[in-house]
């Protein structure tokens, strides 16, 4: 996700090591797995293609978060852990 990728992983870990809010959906790793049929993943070629496509489709959701966070100036524009 763009929020984690915009800074060093060590800094991100230090800032968020005490956060225990896990109520968000990790769509970077699960969006196509949860929304498509398991029949599509039986073919090895299609499985590899869908796994690569999953990160690209998560970028679309990240850009929608930027639009959602425009009205809320108190959070970072890439923040995705909001509810609703």
N, C-alpha and C positions, 0 to 999 in steps of 0.2 A: 504494500500500500504506500501511497505517496507520503503519508504522514511519517512513517518509519524510515523511508528511504531518503528523506530530505536532510537528515543529520547523521552523524556517526553512530554506529550501533552501540558503542560504549556510552555515549552521552544519552542516547535514548533509554538504555538500561538504567542508568543512574537516575534519570528523571522519573521513571515509571516503575521502579523496583518495588515500591510499596503499594501500588495500585492493585486492588483485587476485584475490580469491576470486570466481570466476564460475561455481561449480559448482551453483548453485541454478537452479530453473526460474522464469522470470518469468511467473507465472500471471496477473498483472494484464493483460498485453497478449496472451497466447497461449493461455489456457485453452480458450476456445471454438473458436479457429482450429485448434488441434491435435486437438480431440476430436470435432468435428462434420464432417459430410460437406461437401466443397467445392461440392456441388450446391446446398446451401442458400444459399450466398453469391452465386449467380448473379443472383438477384432483387435489385434495388436497394433495395426497401422492406425486405425481410428482412435484407439486408446491414446497413443502417443500424440496424435494431432489434437485431441480434445484437452489433454493435459497442457499442451503449449498454448492453446486458445484460451484457457482459463485465466491466465494472467492478463491477457489482452482485454478480456471482457471485464475484469475487475477494474481496469483503468476507466472504463465507461462509468462505473459506479463512483469511482473517486472524483471524476469531474462533476457528477451530479452533487456530491457533497460540497464541492466548492460553491456551487450555486445556492445550496441550502444554507451555507455558512456566511453568505454575503450580508444577510440581515443581522447576524449575531457577531458583532465586532469584538466581543470578549474572548472568543476562542480562535484558534488558528484556522486558516481557511481550508486546510487539509484534514481537520479533525473529523473522525468518522464514528466515534463511540457514543454519539448522542442517542437519545431514545426518541423515537417518533419521527 
